[in-house]
Amino acid sequence: MHAEKGTPPAAAAPEVPALRKRRKPAPALAAPEQSGRLLVRLAPHHTALFRFLLEAYDHTAYFTVLEPKTALLKIVFSPHLERETRTALAEMARSLPFSVEEWPFSRPPQVRKKTLS
Protein backbone atom coordinates (compact mmCIF):
# COMPACT_ATOMS: atom_id res chain seq x y z
CA MET A 1 0.00 0.00 0.00
CA HIS A 2 2.19 2.73 -1.29
CA ALA A 3 1.12 6.20 -2.11
CA GLU A 4 1.04 6.96 -5.80
CA LYS A 5 3.82 9.04 -7.22
CA GLY A 6 3.12 12.76 -7.36
CA THR A 7 0.51 12.87 -4.57
CA PRO A 8 1.47 14.40 -1.26
CA PRO A 9 1.48 12.11 1.76
CA ALA A 10 -1.64 12.19 3.91
CA ALA A 11 -1.49 14.82 6.64
CA ALA A 12 -1.00 13.46 10.13
CA ALA A 13 -3.86 13.97 12.58
CA PRO A 14 -3.31 17.10 14.69
CA GLU A 15 -2.19 16.44 18.23
CA VAL A 16 -4.82 16.95 20.88
CA PRO A 17 -3.55 19.26 23.64
CA ALA A 18 -3.34 17.71 27.06
CA LEU A 19 -6.28 18.72 29.19
CA ARG A 20 -5.58 20.31 32.53
CA LYS A 21 -6.71 18.54 35.61
CA ARG A 22 -9.78 20.14 37.09
CA ARG A 23 -9.29 21.99 40.32
CA LYS A 24 -11.18 20.84 43.32
CA PRO A 25 -13.75 23.45 44.28
CA ALA A 26 -13.04 25.38 47.43
CA PRO A 27 -14.93 24.11 50.44
CA ALA A 28 -18.21 25.90 50.95
CA LEU A 29 -18.15 28.67 53.50
CA ALA A 30 -20.50 28.46 56.44
CA ALA A 31 -23.66 30.49 55.92
CA PRO A 32 -23.39 33.77 57.84
CA GLU A 33 -25.96 34.45 60.52
CA GLN A 34 -26.29 38.07 59.46
CA SER A 35 -25.22 40.27 56.55
CA GLY A 36 -22.59 42.95 57.03
CA ARG A 37 -23.81 46.53 56.82
CA LEU A 38 -22.29 49.98 56.46
CA LEU A 39 -23.71 53.46 55.99
CA VAL A 40 -22.63 55.73 53.16
CA ARG A 41 -23.38 59.44 52.96
CA LEU A 42 -22.97 61.29 49.69
CA ALA A 43 -24.49 64.11 47.68
CA PRO A 44 -27.87 63.07 46.25
CA HIS A 45 -26.80 63.84 42.68
CA HIS A 46 -23.95 61.27 43.02
CA THR A 47 -26.22 58.30 43.79
CA ALA A 48 -26.39 57.05 40.19
CA LEU A 49 -22.60 57.22 39.77
CA PHE A 50 -22.16 55.43 43.11
CA ARG A 51 -24.45 52.63 41.87
CA PHE A 52 -22.54 52.38 38.60
CA LEU A 53 -19.17 52.15 40.37
CA LEU A 54 -20.40 49.61 42.94
CA GLU A 55 -21.85 47.38 40.21
CA ALA A 56 -18.40 47.27 38.60
CA TYR A 57 -17.21 45.20 41.56
CA ASP A 58 -19.29 42.14 40.56
CA HIS A 59 -21.73 41.35 43.32
CA THR A 60 -19.46 42.41 46.18
CA ALA A 61 -22.27 44.40 47.79
CA TYR A 62 -25.54 46.14 47.07
CA PHE A 63 -27.19 49.18 48.58
CA THR A 64 -30.57 50.56 49.40
CA VAL A 65 -31.44 54.22 49.88
CA LEU A 66 -32.55 54.96 53.44
CA GLU A 67 -33.04 58.70 53.01
CA PRO A 68 -33.34 59.98 49.41
CA LYS A 69 -33.07 63.72 50.18
CA THR A 70 -29.76 63.38 52.01
CA ALA A 71 -28.56 60.29 50.07
CA LEU A 72 -28.04 58.08 53.11
CA LEU A 73 -27.36 54.58 51.80
CA LYS A 74 -27.22 51.21 53.54
CA ILE A 75 -24.55 48.96 52.04
CA VAL A 76 -25.25 45.23 52.47
CA PHE A 77 -22.62 42.55 51.92
CA SER A 78 -21.65 39.05 52.97
CA PRO A 79 -19.36 39.01 56.02
CA HIS A 80 -17.08 36.76 53.94
CA LEU A 81 -16.60 39.68 51.53
CA GLU A 82 -16.08 42.47 54.06
CA ARG A 83 -12.45 43.07 53.11
CA GLU A 84 -13.32 43.18 49.39
CA THR A 85 -16.26 45.51 50.05
CA ARG A 86 -14.18 47.95 52.09
CA THR A 87 -11.44 47.87 49.44
CA ALA A 88 -14.00 48.56 46.71
CA LEU A 89 -15.41 51.51 48.67
CA ALA A 90 -11.91 52.89 49.26
CA GLU A 91 -11.16 52.68 45.52
CA MET A 92 -14.50 54.28 44.67
CA ALA A 93 -13.76 57.16 47.06
CA ARG A 94 -10.95 58.21 44.71
CA SER A 95 -13.55 59.00 42.02
CA LEU A 96 -16.46 60.17 44.11
CA PRO A 97 -16.73 62.10 47.41
CA PHE A 98 -18.58 60.13 50.10
CA SER A 99 -18.13 59.01 53.67
CA VAL A 100 -18.43 55.50 55.07
CA GLU A 101 -19.72 54.94 58.59
CA GLU A 102 -20.15 51.81 60.64
CA TRP A 103 -23.66 50.43 60.95
CA PRO A 104 -24.95 52.07 64.16
CA PHE A 105 -27.32 49.34 65.28
CA SER A 106 -25.89 46.47 67.19
CA ARG A 107 -27.04 42.98 66.59
CA PRO A 108 -30.11 42.06 68.62
CA PRO A 109 -29.37 39.63 71.43
CA GLN A 110 -30.01 36.00 70.62
CA VAL A 111 -32.95 34.61 72.52
CA ARG A 112 -32.62 30.96 73.38
CA LYS A 113 -35.73 28.94 73.71
CA LYS A 114 -35.97 26.89 76.83
CA THR A 115 -36.47 23.22 76.34
CA LEU A 116 -38.94 21.36 78.42
CA SER A 117 -37.27 18.85 80.69
FENSUL-V283410 format. One record per residue. N is the residue number from 1. RES is the residue in one small letter. PSI is psi in degrees with one decimal (999 if undefined). NEAR is the number of other ideal C-beta (glycine too) atoms within 10 Angstrom. Layout:
BEGIN
n:N res:RES psi:PSI near:NEAR
n:N res:RES psi:PSI near:NEAR
END
This chain:
BEGIN
n:1 res:m psi:79.2 near:2
n:2 res:h psi:150.0 near:4
n:3 res:a psi:145.5 near:9
n:4 res:e psi:153.1 near:5
n:5 res:k psi:140.3 near:5
n:6 res:g psi:-7.9 near:5
n:7 res:t psi:137.7 near:7
n:8 res:p psi:151.9 near:6
n:9 res:p psi:152.8 near:6
n:10 res:a psi:138.7 near:7
n:11 res:a psi:139.9 near:6
n:12 res:a psi:149.4 near:6
n:13 res:a psi:137.0 near:6
n:14 res:p psi:145.7 near:6
n:15 res:e psi:139.3 near:6
n:16 res:v psi:127.0 near:6
n:17 res:p psi:146.8 near:6
n:18 res:a psi:133.4 near:6
n:19 res:l psi:141.8 near:6
n:20 res:r psi:149.9 near:6
n:21 res:k psi:141.3 near:6
n:22 res:r psi:140.7 near:6
n:23 res:r psi:147.1 near:6
n:24 res:k psi:137.2 near:6
n:25 res:p psi:148.6 near:6
n:26 res:a psi:147.5 near:6
n:27 res:p psi:144.6 near:6
n:28 res:a psi:138.8 near:6
n:29 res:l psi:150.2 near:9
n:30 res:a psi:141.7 near:7
n:31 res:a psi:129.5 near:7
n:32 res:p psi:149.8 near:12
n:33 res:e psi:-29.3 near:8
n:34 res:q psi:146.4 near:8
n:35 res:s psi:152.7 near:13
n:36 res:g psi:150.0 near:17
n:37 res:r psi:145.7 near:16
n:38 res:l psi:160.0 near:19
n:39 res:l psi:141.5 near:16
n:40 res:v psi:133.9 near:21
n:41 res:r psi:130.1 near:14
n:42 res:l psi:171.7 near:19
n:43 res:a psi:137.8 near:13
n:44 res:p psi:-33.8 near:13
n:45 res:h psi:-5.6 near:8
n:46 res:h psi:1.7 near:15
n:47 res:t psi:-43.1 near:17
n:48 res:a psi:-42.6 near:9
n:49 res:l psi:-38.6 near:15
n:50 res:f psi:-45.2 near:21
n:51 res:r psi:-46.1 near:14
n:52 res:f psi:-46.7 near:11
n:53 res:l psi:-41.0 near:17
n:54 res:l psi:-38.4 near:20
n:55 res:e psi:-22.9 near:12
n:56 res:a psi:-13.3 near:11
n:57 res:y psi:25.3 near:16
n:58 res:d psi:76.1 near:7
n:59 res:h psi:28.3 near:10
n:60 res:t psi:-40.4 near:19
n:61 res:a psi:167.9 near:22
n:62 res:y psi:168.7 near:13
n:63 res:f psi:160.6 near:18
n:64 res:t psi:148.2 near:8
n:65 res:v psi:120.2 near:14
n:66 res:l psi:-38.0 near:12
n:67 res:e psi:102.8 near:11
n:68 res:p psi:-38.6 near:10
n:69 res:k psi:-34.1 near:7
n:70 res:t psi:1.9 near:12
n:71 res:a psi:56.0 near:18
n:72 res:l psi:119.4 near:15
n:73 res:l psi:144.6 near:23
n:74 res:k psi:119.6 near:15
n:75 res:i psi:130.2 near:23
n:76 res:v psi:133.2 near:15
n:77 res:f psi:163.0 near:22
n:78 res:s psi:138.8 near:16
n:79 res:p psi:-25.3 near:13
n:80 res:h psi:-20.2 near:12
n:81 res:l psi:21.4 near:17
n:82 res:e psi:-45.1 near:14
n:83 res:r psi:-45.3 near:8
n:84 res:e psi:-38.4 near:15
n:85 res:t psi:-45.7 near:21
n:86 res:r psi:-36.6 near:17
n:87 res:t psi:-43.6 near:13
n:88 res:a psi:-43.9 near:20
n:89 res:l psi:-39.3 near:21
n:90 res:a psi:-40.7 near:10
n:91 res:e psi:-38.3 near:12
n:92 res:m psi:-32.6 near:19
n:93 res:a psi:-17.1 near:15
n:94 res:r psi:-24.9 near:7
n:95 res:s psi:-17.3 near:11
n:96 res:l psi:131.3 near:13
n:97 res:p psi:120.1 near:10
n:98 res:f psi:164.2 near:18
n:99 res:s psi:145.4 near:9
n:100 res:v psi:132.4 near:17
n:101 res:e psi:153.1 near:10
n:102 res:e psi:151.5 near:8
n:103 res:w psi:123.3 near:14
n:104 res:p psi:-11.7 near:7
n:105 res:f psi:124.0 near:7
n:106 res:s psi:162.8 near:6
n:107 res:r psi:135.2 near:8
n:108 res:p psi:145.7 near:7
n:109 res:p psi:143.1 near:6
n:110 res:q psi:128.9 near:6
n:111 res:v psi:121.6 near:6
n:112 res:r psi:134.2 near:6
n:113 res:k psi:137.2 near:5
n:114 res:k psi:140.2 near:6
n:115 res:t psi:145.7 near:5
n:116 res:l psi:130.3 near:4
n:117 res:s psi:999 near:3
END
